[in-house]
């Protein structure tokens, strides 16, 4: 039987972490190819629904990478993420997802080697957790007609 290879979605800060990932690639550093990088303007802009939707669409792990504290291009975006991250982990627990499946890391533009190490470590951690056996339930917003019926019932 083939070894489980996790699917990981990584939200990378455009100013630091995405450039660090690019440096890892151009430096030809070896790291797992299990990561789908998604560039965001700031780690502070990663909404908890982004994380939930990544899991809903089949991710086994989610990695959020931003600038080191104090180095944010938007001054306090990474501090916003630091405050939000414990809430994201708690929310995942409420959905029956192990909070260890999401990780927050700081990677600067000059840390290609650190990015490669973070990806390798997180991939190994998610591999040990195994595939996400989360029940796929459709949780689409209610139809507009449902909202209209509530308003007209008054």
CNS distance restraints for C-alpha pairs under 8 A (distance, minus, plus):
assign (resid   4 and name CA) (resid 127 and name CA) 6.50 0.50 0.50
assign (resid   4 and name CA) (resid 130 and name CA) 6.96 0.50 0.50
assign (resid   4 and name CA) (resid 131 and name CA) 7.28 0.50 0.50
assign (resid   5 and name CA) (resid  34 and name CA) 7.17 0.50 0.50
assign (resid   5 and name CA) (resid 127 and name CA) 6.51 0.50 0.50
assign (resid   6 and name CA) (resid  34 and name CA) 6.41 0.50 0.50
assign (resid   6 and name CA) (resid  59 and name CA) 7.60 0.50 0.50
assign (resid   6 and name CA) (resid  60 and name CA) 5.62 0.50 0.50
assign (resid   6 and name CA) (resid  61 and name CA) 7.33 0.50 0.50
assign (resid   6 and name CA) (resid 123 and name CA) 6.85 0.50 0.50
assign (resid   6 and name CA) (resid 126 and name CA) 6.52 0.50 0.50
assign (resid   6 and name CA) (resid 127 and name CA) 5.90 0.50 0.50
assign (resid   6 and name CA) (resid 130 and name CA) 7.63 0.50 0.50
assign (resid   6 and name CA) (resid 131 and name CA) 6.76 0.50 0.50
assign (resid   7 and name CA) (resid  34 and name CA) 5.51 0.50 0.50
assign (resid   7 and name CA) (resid  35 and name CA) 6.47 0.50 0.50
assign (resid   7 and name CA) (resid  36 and name CA) 7.75 0.50 0.50
assign (resid   7 and name CA) (resid  58 and name CA) 7.44 0.50 0.50
assign (resid   7 and name CA) (resid  59 and name CA) 5.07 0.50 0.50
assign (resid   7 and name CA) (resid  60 and name CA) 5.21 0.50 0.50
assign (resid   7 and name CA) (resid  61 and name CA) 6.61 0.50 0.50
assign (resid   8 and name CA) (resid  34 and name CA) 5.93 0.50 0.50
assign (resid   8 and name CA) (resid  35 and name CA) 4.73 0.50 0.50
assign (resid   8 and name CA) (resid  36 and name CA) 6.17 0.50 0.50
assign (resid   8 and name CA) (resid  59 and name CA) 5.48 0.50 0.50
assign (resid   8 and name CA) (resid  60 and name CA) 5.80 0.50 0.50
assign (resid   8 and name CA) (resid  61 and name CA) 4.71 0.50 0.50
assign (resid   8 and name CA) (resid  62 and name CA) 5.53 0.50 0.50
assign (resid   8 and name CA) (resid  63 and name CA) 7.12 0.50 0.50
assign (resid   8 and name CA) (resid 123 and name CA) 7.55 0.50 0.50
assign (resid   9 and name CA) (resid  35 and name CA) 5.66 0.50 0.50
assign (resid   9 and name CA) (resid  36 and name CA) 4.86 0.50 0.50
assign (resid   9 and name CA) (resid  37 and name CA) 6.16 0.50 0.50
assign (resid   9 and name CA) (resid  38 and name CA) 7.26 0.50 0.50
assign (resid   9 and name CA) (resid  54 and name CA) 6.76 0.50 0.50
assign (resid   9 and name CA) (resid  59 and name CA) 6.32 0.50 0.50
assign (resid   9 and name CA) (resid  61 and name CA) 6.48 0.50 0.50
assign (resid   9 and name CA) (resid  62 and name CA) 4.89 0.50 0.50
assign (resid   9 and name CA) (resid  63 and name CA) 6.21 0.50 0.50
assign (resid  10 and name CA) (resid  35 and name CA) 6.37 0.50 0.50
assign (resid  10 and name CA) (resid  36 and name CA) 5.93 0.50 0.50
assign (resid  10 and name CA) (resid  37 and name CA) 4.75 0.50 0.50
assign (resid  10 and name CA) (resid  38 and name CA) 5.87 0.50 0.50
assign (resid  10 and name CA) (resid  62 and name CA) 5.73 0.50 0.50
assign (resid  10 and name CA) (resid  63 and name CA) 4.47 0.50 0.50
assign (resid  10 and name CA) (resid  64 and name CA) 5.66 0.50 0.50
assign (resid  10 and name CA) (resid  65 and name CA) 7.30 0.50 0.50
assign (resid  11 and name CA) (resid  37 and name CA) 6.14 0.50 0.50
assign (resid  11 and name CA) (resid  38 and name CA) 4.88 0.50 0.50
assign (resid  11 and name CA) (resid  39 and name CA) 5.97 0.50 0.50
assign (resid  11 and name CA) (resid  40 and name CA) 6.36 0.50 0.50
assign (resid  11 and name CA) (resid  43 and name CA) 7.28 0.50 0.50
assign (resid  11 and name CA) (resid  46 and name CA) 7.38 0.50 0.50
assign (resid  11 and name CA) (resid  62 and name CA) 7.72 0.50 0.50
assign (resid  11 and name CA) (resid  63 and name CA) 6.24 0.50 0.50
assign (resid  11 and name CA) (resid  64 and name CA) 4.83 0.50 0.50
assign (resid  11 and name CA) (resid  65 and name CA) 6.23 0.50 0.50
assign (resid  12 and name CA) (resid  16 and name CA) 7.90 0.50 0.50
assign (resid  12 and name CA) (resid  17 and name CA) 5.27 0.50 0.50
assign (resid  12 and name CA) (resid  18 and name CA) 5.12 0.50 0.50
assign (resid  12 and name CA) (resid  37 and name CA) 6.65 0.50 0.50
assign (resid  12 and name CA) (resid  38 and name CA) 5.98 0.50 0.50
assign (resid  12 and name CA) (resid  39 and name CA) 4.97 0.50 0.50
assign (resid  12 and name CA) (resid  40 and name CA) 5.84 0.50 0.50
assign (resid  12 and name CA) (resid  42 and name CA) 7.62 0.50 0.50
assign (resid  12 and name CA) (resid  43 and name CA) 6.79 0.50 0.50
assign (resid  12 and name CA) (resid  64 and name CA) 6.18 0.50 0.50
assign (resid  12 and name CA) (resid  65 and name CA) 4.98 0.50 0.50
assign (resid  12 and name CA) (resid  66 and name CA) 6.27 0.50 0.50
assign (resid  13 and name CA) (resid  17 and name CA) 5.10 0.50 0.50
assign (resid  13 and name CA) (resid  18 and name CA) 5.66 0.50 0.50
assign (resid  13 and name CA) (resid  39 and name CA) 6.08 0.50 0.50
assign (resid  13 and name CA) (resid  40 and name CA) 5.24 0.50 0.50
assign (resid  13 and name CA) (resid  41 and name CA) 5.59 0.50 0.50
assign (resid  13 and name CA) (resid  42 and name CA) 4.67 0.50 0.50
assign (resid  13 and name CA) (resid  43 and name CA) 5.31 0.50 0.50
assign (resid  13 and name CA) (resid  65 and name CA) 6.23 0.50 0.50
assign (resid  13 and name CA) (resid  66 and name CA) 4.97 0.50 0.50
assign (resid  13 and name CA) (resid  67 and name CA) 6.91 0.50 0.50
assign (resid  14 and name CA) (resid  18 and name CA) 5.17 0.50 0.50
assign (resid  14 and name CA) (resid  19 and name CA) 6.89 0.50 0.50
assign (resid  14 and name CA) (resid  39 and name CA) 5.60 0.50 0.50
assign (resid  14 and name CA) (resid  40 and name CA) 5.60 0.50 0.50
assign (resid  14 and name CA) (resid  41 and name CA) 4.98 0.50 0.50
assign (resid  14 and name CA) (resid  42 and name CA) 6.40 0.50 0.50
assign (resid  15 and name CA) (resid  19 and name CA) 6.57 0.50 0.50
assign (resid  15 and name CA) (resid  41 and name CA) 7.21 0.50 0.50
assign (resid  15 and name CA) (resid  42 and name CA) 7.51 0.50 0.50
assign (resid  15 and name CA) (resid  67 and name CA) 7.49 0.50 0.50
assign (resid  15 and name CA) (resid  73 and name CA) 6.90 0.50 0.50
assign (resid  15 and name CA) (resid 109 and name CA) 7.12 0.50 0.50
assign (resid  16 and name CA) (resid  20 and name CA) 6.09 0.50 0.50
assign (resid  16 and name CA) (resid  66 and name CA) 6.52 0.50 0.50
assign (resid  16 and name CA) (resid  67 and name CA) 5.38 0.50 0.50
assign (resid  16 and name CA) (resid 107 and name CA) 6.48 0.50 0.50
assign (resid  16 and name CA) (resid 108 and name CA) 4.57 0.50 0.50
assign (resid  16 and name CA) (resid 109 and name CA) 4.25 0.50 0.50
assign (resid  16 and name CA) (resid 110 and name CA) 7.94 0.50 0.50
assign (resid  17 and name CA) (resid  21 and name CA) 6.10 0.50 0.50
assign (resid  17 and name CA) (resid  65 and name CA) 5.83 0.50 0.50
assign (resid  17 and name CA) (resid  66 and name CA) 5.64 0.50 0.50
assign (resid  17 and name CA) (resid  67 and name CA) 6.52 0.50 0.50
assign (resid  17 and name CA) (resid 106 and name CA) 7.45 0.50 0.50
assign (resid  17 and name CA) (resid 107 and name CA) 5.04 0.50 0.50
assign (resid  17 and name CA) (resid 108 and name CA) 5.49 0.50 0.50
assign (resid  17 and name CA) (resid 109 and name CA) 5.81 0.50 0.50
assign (resid  17 and name CA) (resid 115 and name CA) 7.55 0.50 0.50
assign (resid  18 and name CA) (resid  22 and name CA) 6.22 0.50 0.50
assign (resid  18 and name CA) (resid  37 and name CA) 7.97 0.50 0.50
assign (resid  18 and name CA) (resid  39 and name CA) 6.40 0.50 0.50
assign (resid  18 and name CA) (resid 109 and name CA) 7.31 0.50 0.50
assign (resid  19 and name CA) (resid  23 and name CA) 6.11 0.50 0.50
assign (resid  19 and name CA) (resid 108 and name CA) 7.70 0.50 0.50
assign (resid  19 and name CA) (resid 109 and name CA) 4.86 0.50 0.50
assign (resid  19 and name CA) (resid 110 and name CA) 7.71 0.50 0.50
assign (resid  20 and name CA) (resid  24 and name CA) 6.24 0.50 0.50
assign (resid  20 and name CA) (resid 107 and name CA) 6.64 0.50 0.50
assign (resid  20 and name CA) (resid 108 and name CA) 5.95 0.50 0.50
assign (resid  20 and name CA) (resid 109 and name CA) 4.19 0.50 0.50
assign (resid  20 and name CA) (resid 110 and name CA) 5.78 0.50 0.50
assign (resid  20 and name CA) (resid 111 and name CA) 5.34 0.50 0.50
assign (resid  20 and name CA) (resid 112 and name CA) 4.54 0.50 0.50
assign (resid  20 and name CA) (resid 115 and name CA) 6.30 0.50 0.50
assign (resid  21 and name CA) (resid  25 and name CA) 6.39 0.50 0.50
assign (resid  21 and name CA) (resid 109 and name CA) 7.91 0.50 0.50
assign (resid  21 and name CA) (resid 112 and name CA) 5.77 0.50 0.50
assign (resid  21 and name CA) (resid 115 and name CA) 5.96 0.50 0.50
assign (resid  21 and name CA) (resid 116 and name CA) 7.45 0.50 0.50
assign (resid  22 and name CA) (resid  26 and name CA) 6.17 0.50 0.50
assign (resid  22 and name CA) (resid 112 and name CA) 7.30 0.50 0.50
assign (resid  23 and name CA) (resid  27 and name CA) 5.82 0.50 0.50
assign (resid  23 and name CA) (resid 109 and name CA) 7.51 0.50 0.50
assign (resid  23 and name CA) (resid 110 and name CA) 7.25 0.50 0.50
assign (resid  23 and name CA) (resid 111 and name CA) 7.57 0.50 0.50
assign (resid  23 and name CA) (resid 112 and name CA) 4.92 0.50 0.50
assign (resid  24 and name CA) (resid  28 and name CA) 6.25 0.50 0.50
assign (resid  24 and name CA) (resid  29 and name CA) 5.39 0.50 0.50
assign (resid  24 and name CA) (resid 111 and name CA) 7.83 0.50 0.50
assign (resid  24 and name CA) (resid 112 and name CA) 4.08 0.50 0.50
assign (resid  24 and name CA) (resid 113 and name CA) 6.06 0.50 0.50
assign (resid  24 and name CA) (resid 115 and name CA) 6.86 0.50 0.50
assign (resid  24 and name CA) (resid 116 and name CA) 6.30 0.50 0.50
assign (resid  25 and name CA) (resid  29 and name CA) 6.15 0.50 0.50
assign (resid  25 and name CA) (resid 112 and name CA) 7.81 0.50 0.50
assign (resid  27 and name CA) (resid 112 and name CA) 7.69 0.50 0.50
assign (resid  29 and name CA) (resid 112 and name CA) 7.97 0.50 0.50
assign (resid  29 and name CA) (resid 113 and name CA) 7.10 0.50 0.50
assign (resid  29 and name CA) (resid 116 and name CA) 6.85 0.50 0.50
assign (resid  30 and name CA) (resid 116 and name CA) 6.97 0.50 0.50
assign (resid  31 and name CA) (resid 116 and name CA) 5.33 0.50 0.50
assign (resid  31 and name CA) (resid 117 and name CA) 7.25 0.50 0.50
assign (resid  31 and name CA) (resid 119 and name CA) 6.72 0.50 0.50
assign (resid  31 and name CA) (resid 120 and name CA) 5.69 0.50 0.50
assign (resid  32 and name CA) (resid 119 and name CA) 6.91 0.50 0.50
assign (resid  32 and name CA) (resid 120 and name CA) 5.97 0.50 0.50
assign (resid  32 and name CA) (resid 123 and name CA) 7.26 0.50 0.50
assign (resid  34 and name CA) (resid 123 and name CA) 7.31 0.50 0.50
assign (resid  35 and name CA) (resid 119 and name CA) 7.58 0.50 0.50
assign (resid  40 and name CA) (resid  45 and name CA) 7.15 0.50 0.50
assign (resid  40 and name CA) (resid  46 and name CA) 7.45 0.50 0.50
assign (resid  41 and name CA) (resid  45 and name CA) 7.01 0.50 0.50
assign (resid  42 and name CA) (resid  46 and name CA) 7.41 0.50 0.50
assign (resid  42 and name CA) (resid  66 and name CA) 6.81 0.50 0.50
assign (resid  42 and name CA) (resid  72 and name CA) 7.99 0.50 0.50
assign (resid  42 and name CA) (resid  73 and name CA) 7.92 0.50 0.50
assign (resid  42 and name CA) (resid  74 and name CA) 7.58 0.50 0.50
assign (resid  42 and name CA) (resid  77 and name CA) 6.29 0.50 0.50
assign (resid  42 and name CA) (resid  78 and name CA) 7.39 0.50 0.50
assign (resid  43 and name CA) (resid  64 and name CA) 6.85 0.50 0.50
assign (resid  43 and name CA) (resid  65 and name CA) 6.49 0.50 0.50
assign (resid  43 and name CA) (resid  66 and name CA) 5.02 0.50 0.50
assign (resid  43 and name CA) (resid  67 and name CA) 7.74 0.50 0.50
assign (resid  43 and name CA) (resid  77 and name CA) 6.39 0.50 0.50
assign (resid  43 and name CA) (resid  78 and name CA) 5.81 0.50 0.50
assign (resid  43 and name CA) (resid  81 and name CA) 6.27 0.50 0.50
assign (resid  44 and name CA) (resid  76 and name CA) 7.88 0.50 0.50
assign (resid  44 and name CA) (resid  77 and name CA) 4.21 0.50 0.50
assign (resid  44 and name CA) (resid  78 and name CA) 5.24 0.50 0.50
assign (resid  44 and name CA) (resid  79 and name CA) 7.34 0.50 0.50
assign (resid  44 and name CA) (resid  80 and name CA) 5.36 0.50 0.50
assign (resid  44 and name CA) (resid  81 and name CA) 4.70 0.50 0.50
assign (resid  45 and name CA) (resid  77 and name CA) 7.25 0.50 0.50
assign (resid  45 and name CA) (resid  81 and name CA) 7.87 0.50 0.50
assign (resid  46 and name CA) (resid  50 and name CA) 6.49 0.50 0.50
assign (resid  46 and name CA) (resid  51 and name CA) 7.83 0.50 0.50
assign (resid  46 and name CA) (resid  81 and name CA) 7.64 0.50 0.50
assign (resid  47 and name CA) (resid  51 and name CA) 7.11 0.50 0.50
assign (resid  48 and name CA) (resid  52 and name CA) 6.41 0.50 0.50
assign (resid  48 and name CA) (resid  88 and name CA) 5.88 0.50 0.50
assign (resid  49 and name CA) (resid  53 and name CA) 5.89 0.50 0.50
assign (resid  50 and name CA) (resid  54 and name CA) 6.18 0.50 0.50
assign (resid  51 and name CA) (resid  55 and name CA) 6.55 0.50 0.50
assign (resid  51 and name CA) (resid  62 and name CA) 6.71 0.50 0.50
assign (resid  52 and name CA) (resid  56 and name CA) 6.07 0.50 0.50
assign (resid  52 and name CA) (resid  92 and name CA) 7.58 0.50 0.50
assign (resid  53 and name CA) (resid  57 and name CA) 6.00 0.50 0.50
assign (resid  54 and name CA) (resid  58 and name CA) 6.56 0.50 0.50
assign (resid  54 and name CA) (resid  59 and name CA) 5.52 0.50 0.50
assign (resid  54 and name CA) (resid  62 and name CA) 7.30 0.50 0.50
assign (resid  55 and name CA) (resid  59 and name CA) 4.60 0.50 0.50
assign (resid  55 and name CA) (resid  60 and name CA) 6.49 0.50 0.50
assign (resid  55 and name CA) (resid  61 and name CA) 7.26 0.50 0.50
assign (resid  55 and name CA) (resid  62 and name CA) 7.75 0.50 0.50
assign (resid  56 and name CA) (resid 136 and name CA) 6.73 0.50 0.50
assign (resid  59 and name CA) (resid 132 and name CA) 7.80 0.50 0.50
assign (resid  60 and name CA) (resid 101 and name CA) 6.95 0.50 0.50
assign (resid  60 and name CA) (resid 126 and name CA) 6.97 0.50 0.50
assign (resid  60 and name CA) (resid 131 and name CA) 6.10 0.50 0.50
assign (resid  60 and name CA) (resid 132 and name CA) 5.35 0.50 0.50
assign (resid  61 and name CA) (resid 101 and name CA) 4.66 0.50 0.50
assign (resid  61 and name CA) (resid 102 and name CA) 5.72 0.50 0.50
assign (resid  61 and name CA) (resid 126 and name CA) 6.33 0.50 0.50
assign (resid  62 and name CA) (resid 101 and name CA) 6.32 0.50 0.50
assign (resid  62 and name CA) (resid 102 and name CA) 4.72 0.50 0.50
assign (resid  62 and name CA) (resid 103 and name CA) 6.55 0.50 0.50
assign (resid  63 and name CA) (resid 102 and name CA) 5.73 0.50 0.50
assign (resid  63 and name CA) (resid 103 and name CA) 4.99 0.50 0.50
assign (resid  63 and name CA) (resid 104 and name CA) 6.13 0.50 0.50
assign (resid  63 and name CA) (resid 105 and name CA) 7.63 0.50 0.50
assign (resid  63 and name CA) (resid 122 and name CA) 7.87 0.50 0.50
assign (resid  64 and name CA) (resid 102 and name CA) 7.67 0.50 0.50
assign (resid  64 and name CA) (resid 103 and name CA) 6.13 0.50 0.50
assign (resid  64 and name CA) (resid 104 and name CA) 4.82 0.50 0.50
assign (resid  64 and name CA) (resid 105 and name CA) 6.32 0.50 0.50
assign (resid  65 and name CA) (resid 104 and name CA) 5.85 0.50 0.50
assign (resid  65 and name CA) (resid 105 and name CA) 4.84 0.50 0.50
assign (resid  65 and name CA) (resid 106 and name CA) 5.44 0.50 0.50
assign (resid  65 and name CA) (resid 107 and name CA) 6.28 0.50 0.50
assign (resid  66 and name CA) (resid  72 and name CA) 7.95 0.50 0.50
assign (resid  66 and name CA) (resid  78 and name CA) 6.36 0.50 0.50
assign (resid  66 and name CA) (resid 104 and name CA) 7.93 0.50 0.50
assign (resid  66 and name CA) (resid 105 and name CA) 6.56 0.50 0.50
assign (resid  66 and name CA) (resid 106 and name CA) 4.97 0.50 0.50
assign (resid  66 and name CA) (resid 107 and name CA) 6.05 0.50 0.50
assign (resid  66 and name CA) (resid 108 and name CA) 7.53 0.50 0.50
assign (resid  67 and name CA) (resid  71 and name CA) 5.86 0.50 0.50
assign (resid  67 and name CA) (resid  72 and name CA) 5.44 0.50 0.50
assign (resid  67 and name CA) (resid  73 and name CA) 8.00 0.50 0.50
assign (resid  67 and name CA) (resid  78 and name CA) 6.64 0.50 0.50
assign (resid  67 and name CA) (resid 106 and name CA) 5.37 0.50 0.50
assign (resid  67 and name CA) (resid 107 and name CA) 5.80 0.50 0.50
assign (resid  67 and name CA) (resid 108 and name CA) 5.52 0.50 0.50
assign (resid  68 and name CA) (resid  72 and name CA) 6.91 0.50 0.50
assign (resid  68 and name CA) (resid  78 and name CA) 7.52 0.50 0.50
assign (resid  68 and name CA) (resid 106 and name CA) 4.96 0.50 0.50
assign (resid  68 and name CA) (resid 107 and name CA) 6.45 0.50 0.50
assign (resid  68 and name CA) (resid 108 and name CA) 6.49 0.50 0.50
assign (resid  69 and name CA) (resid  78 and name CA) 6.21 0.50 0.50
assign (resid  69 and name CA) (resid  79 and name CA) 6.75 0.50 0.50
assign (resid  69 and name CA) (resid 106 and name CA) 7.73 0.50 0.50
assign (resid  70 and name CA) (resid  75 and name CA) 6.99 0.50 0.50
assign (resid  70 and name CA) (resid  76 and name CA) 7.54 0.50 0.50
assign (resid  71 and name CA) (resid  75 and name CA) 7.03 0.50 0.50
assign (resid  72 and name CA) (resid  76 and name CA) 6.22 0.50 0.50
assign (resid  72 and name CA) (resid  77 and name CA) 6.30 0.50 0.50
assign (resid  72 and name CA) (resid  78 and name CA) 6.27 0.50 0.50
assign (resid  73 and name CA) (resid  77 and name CA) 7.94 0.50 0.50
assign (resid  76 and name CA) (resid  80 and name CA) 6.31 0.50 0.50
assign (resid  77 and name CA) (resid  81 and name CA) 6.46 0.50 0.50
assign (resid  78 and name CA) (resid  82 and name CA) 6.16 0.50 0.50
assign (resid  79 and name CA) (resid  83 and name CA) 6.34 0.50 0.50
assign (resid  80 and name CA) (resid  84 and name CA) 6.16 0.50 0.50
assign (resid  81 and name CA) (resid  85 and name CA) 5.72 0.50 0.50
assign (resid  82 and name CA) (resid  86 and name CA) 7.61 0.50 0.50
assign (resid  83 and name CA) (resid  87 and name CA) 7.72 0.50 0.50
assign (resid  84 and name CA) (resid  88 and name CA) 6.37 0.50 0.50
assign (resid  85 and name CA) (resid  89 and name CA) 6.34 0.50 0.50
assign (resid  85 and name CA) (resid 104 and name CA) 7.45 0.50 0.50
assign (resid  86 and name CA) (resid  90 and name CA) 6.22 0.50 0.50
assign (resid  87 and name CA) (resid  91 and name CA) 6.03 0.50 0.50
assign (resid  88 and name CA) (resid  92 and name CA) 6.22 0.50 0.50
assign (resid  89 and name CA) (resid  93 and name CA) 6.41 0.50 0.50
assign (resid  89 and name CA) (resid  99 and name CA) 4.90 0.50 0.50
assign (resid  89 and name CA) (resid 100 and name CA) 7.94 0.50 0.50
assign (resid  89 and name CA) (resid 102 and name CA) 7.18 0.50 0.50
assign (resid  90 and name CA) (resid  94 and name CA) 6.47 0.50 0.50
assign (resid  90 and name CA) (resid  99 and name CA) 7.10 0.50 0.50
assign (resid  91 and name CA) (resid  95 and name CA) 6.58 0.50 0.50
assign (resid  92 and name CA) (resid  96 and name CA) 6.39 0.50 0.50
assign (resid  92 and name CA) (resid  97 and name CA) 5.07 0.50 0.50
assign (resid  92 and name CA) (resid  98 and name CA) 6.76 0.50 0.50
assign (resid  92 and name CA) (resid  99 and name CA) 5.92 0.50 0.50
assign (resid  93 and name CA) (resid  97 and name CA) 5.20 0.50 0.50
assign (resid  93 and name CA) (resid  98 and name CA) 5.94 0.50 0.50
assign (resid  93 and name CA) (resid  99 and name CA) 5.98 0.50 0.50
assign (resid  96 and name CA) (resid 134 and name CA) 7.32 0.50 0.50
assign (resid  97 and name CA) (resid 101 and name CA) 7.48 0.50 0.50
assign (resid  97 and name CA) (resid 132 and name CA) 7.79 0.50 0.50
assign (resid  97 and name CA) (resid 134 and name CA) 7.04 0.50 0.50
assign (resid 100 and name CA) (resid 126 and name CA) 7.94 0.50 0.50
assign (resid 101 and name CA) (resid 126 and name CA) 6.29 0.50 0.50
assign (resid 103 and name CA) (resid 122 and name CA) 7.74 0.50 0.50
assign (resid 105 and name CA) (resid 118 and name CA) 7.69 0.50 0.50
assign (resid 107 and name CA) (resid 111 and name CA) 6.09 0.50 0.50
assign (resid 107 and name CA) (resid 114 and name CA) 6.74 0.50 0.50
assign (resid 107 and name CA) (resid 115 and name CA) 6.25 0.50 0.50
assign (resid 111 and name CA) (resid 115 and name CA) 6.27 0.50 0.50
assign (resid 112 and name CA) (resid 116 and name CA) 6.29 0.50 0.50
assign (resid 113 and name CA) (resid 117 and name CA) 6.27 0.50 0.50
assign (resid 114 and name CA) (resid 118 and name CA) 6.06 0.50 0.50
assign (resid 115 and name CA) (resid 119 and name CA) 6.17 0.50 0.50
assign (resid 116 and name CA) (resid 120 and name CA) 6.18 0.50 0.50
assign (resid 117 and name CA) (resid 121 and name CA) 6.03 0.50 0.50
assign (resid 118 and name CA) (resid 122 and name CA) 6.01 0.50 0.50
assign (resid 119 and name CA) (resid 123 and name CA) 5.92 0.50 0.50
assign (resid 120 and name CA) (resid 124 and name CA) 6.24 0.50 0.50
assign (resid 121 and name CA) (resid 125 and name CA) 6.24 0.50 0.50
assign (resid 122 and name CA) (resid 126 and name CA) 6.14 0.50 0.50
assign (resid 123 and name CA) (resid 127 and name CA) 5.99 0.50 0.50
assign (resid 124 and name CA) (resid 128 and name CA) 6.24 0.50 0.50
assign (resid 125 and name CA) (resid 129 and name CA) 6.52 0.50 0.50
assign (resid 126 and name CA) (resid 130 and name CA) 6.37 0.50 0.50
assign (resid 127 and name CA) (resid 131 and name CA) 7.49 0.50 0.50
assign (resid 142 and name CA) (resid 146 and name CA) 6.42 0.50 0.50
assign (resid 142 and name CA) (resid 147 and name CA) 7.47 0.50 0.50
assign (resid 143 and name CA) (resid 147 and name CA) 7.02 0.50 0.50
assign (resid 144 and name CA) (resid 148 and name CA) 6.31 0.50 0.50
assign (resid 145 and name CA) (resid 149 and name CA) 6.18 0.50 0.50
assign (resid 146 and name CA) (resid 150 and name CA) 6.64 0.50 0.50
assign (resid 147 and name CA) (resid 151 and name CA) 6.50 0.50 0.50
assign (resid 148 and name CA) (resid 152 and name CA) 6.09 0.50 0.50
assign (resid 149 and name CA) (resid 153 and name CA) 5.95 0.50 0.50
assign (resid 150 and name CA) (resid 154 and name CA) 7.22 0.50 0.50
